[in-house]
């Protein structure tokens, strides 16, 4: 999947989200989207890096301490 396909998936999911609101006002979409995407991203990359946080941080383009905080935030083992 390239970047454009990922963007299209996000747009499609947001289209469905707004349809499902059925007129209710949206709230805190930014945080909702980030939390829905960030945890599986971190889990996948950690698995790809076979649990090596330094390697995962490099793949993600994050500082290792930032990655460690996010792992704790999402209770990823």
MARDRENLO-547126 format. One record per residue: residue number from 0; residue in three letters; chain; x, y, z of N, C-alpha, C in turn. Coordinates in steps of 0.05 Angstrom, whole numbers, plus 5000, padded with zeros to 4 digits. Layout:
n	res	chain	n.c1	n.c2	n.c3	ca.c1	ca.c2	ca.c3	c.c1	c.c2	c.c3
NUM	ALA	A	X	Y	Z	X	Y	Z	X	Y	Z .
...
***
This chain:
n	res	chain	n.c1	n.c2	n.c3	ca.c1	ca.c2	ca.c3	c.c1	c.c2	c.c3
0	UNK	A	5017	4977	5000	5000	5000	5000	5018	5025	5000 .
1	UNK	A	5013	5043	4981	5029	5067	4981	5015	5089	4997 .
2	UNK	A	5028	5112	5000	5017	5134	5016	4989	5142	5007 .
3	UNK	A	4985	5143	4981	4959	5152	4971	4937	5132	4978 .
4	UNK	A	4943	5107	4978	4924	5086	4985	4917	5089	5015 .
5	UNK	A	4936	5094	5031	4931	5098	5060	4914	5123	5065 .
6	UNK	A	4920	5144	5051	4904	5169	5053	4875	5163	5044 .
7	UNK	A	4872	5148	5023	4845	5141	5013	4830	5124	5034 .
8	UNK	A	4844	5106	5047	4831	5090	5068	4822	5107	5091 .
9	UNK	A	4838	5127	5099	4831	5145	5121	4806	5161	5112 .
10	UNK	A	4807	5172	5088	4784	5188	5078	4758	5171	5078 .
11	UNK	A	4761	5147	5068	4738	5129	5067	4727	5123	5095 .
12	UNK	A	4744	5118	5114	4736	5113	5141	4723	5138	5154 .
13	UNK	A	4733	5161	5148	4721	5186	5158	4694	5191	5145 .
14	UNK	A	4692	5185	5119	4665	5187	5106	4645	5170	5121 .
15	UNK	A	4653	5146	5127	4634	5128	5142	4629	5138	5170 .
16	UNK	A	4649	5148	5183	4646	5159	5210	4625	5181	5211 .
17	UNK	A	4627	5200	5191	4608	5222	5191	4580	5213	5183 .
18	UNK	A	4578	5193	5166	4552	5182	5160	4539	5169	5185 .
19	UNK	A	4556	5155	5200	4546	5141	5224	4538	5161	5246 .
20	UNK	A	4549	5185	5246	4541	5205	5265	4511	5213	5262 .
21	UNK	A	4501	5210	5238	4473	5215	5233	4464	5242	5244 .
22	UNK	A	4479	5263	5238	4472	5290	5246	4483	5299	5273 .
23	UNK	A	4493	5280	5289	4505	5288	5315	4531	5303	5309 .
24	UNK	A	4538	5323	5326	4563	5337	5321	4588	5320	5327 .
25	UNK	A	4608	5322	5310	4633	5307	5315	4648	5320	5338 .
26	UNK	A	4665	5304	5351	4681	5314	5373	4708	5300	5375 .
27	UNK	A	4729	5315	5378	4756	5305	5382	4765	5284	5361 .
28	UNK	A	4759	5291	5336	4766	5272	5314	4796	5268	5311 .
29	UNK	A	4811	5289	5315	4840	5287	5312	4852	5266	5331 .
30	UNK	A	4845	5268	5356	4855	5248	5376	4844	5220	5370 .
31	UNK	A	4819	5218	5362	4807	5192	5355	4822	5179	5333 .
32	UNK	A	4827	5194	5311	4841	5183	5288	4869	5174	5296 .
33	UNK	A	4884	5192	5310	4911	5185	5318	4912	5160	5335 .
34	UNK	A	4894	5158	5354	4895	5134	5372	4887	5109	5357 .
35	UNK	A	4869	5111	5337	4861	5088	5321	4883	5078	5303 .
36	UNK	A	4900	5097	5294	4921	5090	5275	4948	5084	5289 .
37	UNK	A	4954	5100	5310	4980	5098	5322	4985	5072	5336 .
38	UNK	A	4966	5061	5351	4971	5036	5365	4977	5013	5346 .
39	UNK	A	4960	5008	5326	4967	4985	5308	4993	4990	5292 .
40	UNK	A	4999	5015	5286	5024	5021	5273	5048	5014	5290 .
41	UNK	A	5047	5022	5315	5068	5016	5334	5071	4986	5338 .
42	UNK	A	5048	4972	5342	5049	4943	5345	5061	4929	5321 .
43	UNK	A	5053	4937	5298	5063	4925	5273	5093	4929	5271 .
44	UNK	A	5102	4954	5274	5131	4959	5271	5147	4945	5293 .
45	UNK	A	5137	4945	5317	5151	4930	5339	5153	4901	5332 .
46	UNK	A	5132	4889	5321	5134	4861	5313	5154	4857	5290 .
47	UNK	A	5153	4876	5271	5172	4875	5248	5201	4877	5258 .
48	UNK	A	5205	4893	5279	5232	4897	5290	5238	4876	5312 .
49	UNK	A	5222	4855	5313	5225	4834	5333	5229	4844	5361 .
50	UNK	A	5214	4865	5368	5215	4876	5395	5238	4894	5401 .
51	UNK	A	5255	4899	5382	5278	4917	5386	5269	4946	5383 .
52	UNK	A	5268	4960	5406	5258	4987	5406	5275	5007	5391 .
53	UNK	A	5301	5003	5391	5319	5021	5376	5314	5018	5346 .
54	UNK	A	5311	4993	5337	5306	4988	5309	5278	4999	5301 .
55	UNK	A	5258	4995	5318	5231	5004	5312	5231	5035	5312 .
56	UNK	A	5245	5048	5330	5246	5077	5331	5258	5087	5305 .
57	UNK	A	5279	5074	5296	5292	5083	5271	5273	5080	5247 .
58	UNK	A	5259	5057	5246	5239	5053	5224	5218	5074	5225 .
59	UNK	A	5208	5081	5249	5187	5101	5251	5196	5129	5249 .
60	UNK	A	5222	5134	5252	5233	5161	5252	5228	5176	5278 .
61	UNK	A	5227	5160	5300	5222	5171	5326	5247	5168	5343 .
62	UNK	A	5249	5185	5364	5269	5181	5384	5261	5156	5401 .
63	UNK	A	5280	5140	5409	5274	5116	5424	5258	5122	5450 .
64	UNK	A	5264	5144	5463	5249	5151	5488	5220	5158	5481 .
65	UNK	A	5216	5171	5459	5188	5177	5450	5173	5151	5444 .
66	UNK	A	5186	5132	5430	5174	5107	5425	5167	5092	5451 .
67	UNK	A	5186	5092	5470	5181	5079	5495	5156	5091	5509 .
68	UNK	A	5154	5117	5509	5130	5130	5521	5104	5122	5508 .
69	UNK	A	5105	5120	5481	5081	5112	5466	5074	5083	5471 .
70	UNK	A	5094	5066	5474	5090	5038	5480	5076	5035	5508 .
71	UNK	A	5085	5051	5527	5072	5052	5553	5044	5063	5552 .
72	UNK	A	5041	5085	5537	5015	5098	5534	4994	5078	5523 .
73	UNK	A	5001	5062	5504	4982	5043	5491	4983	5015	5503 .
74	UNK	A	4999	5011	5525	5002	4985	5537	5010	4963	5518 .
75	UNK	A	5030	4969	5502	5040	4950	5482	5062	4934	5495 .
76	UNK	A	5061	4908	5492	5082	4891	5504	5100	4881	5483 .
***
